[in-house]
Amino acid sequence: MYAMSGPYVLLAAIAVALLVAVNRDLISTFQFRLMMIGAGVLALVWTIFLGAVWQEYR
């Protein structure tokens, strides 16, 4: 269960951090952009991986 929802929880936490960053004008920092892109890529890759495994064991 945690393996399936972990990346999405991370992405949700990063989205909340995005709201804070926009309010404090931190959005222009390179580290924050890198963190957002990394979380999105992780969630996408994990979704593709789980989809492939699910199709295999179906």
Residue pairs with C-beta under 8 A, 6 or more apart in sequence:
4 50
6 46
7 39
7 42
7 43
7 46
7 47
8 43
10 39
10 42
10 43
11 39
11 40
11 42
11 43
14 35
14 36
14 39
17 32
17 35
18 27
18 36
20 26
21 27
21 29
21 32
26 32
27 33
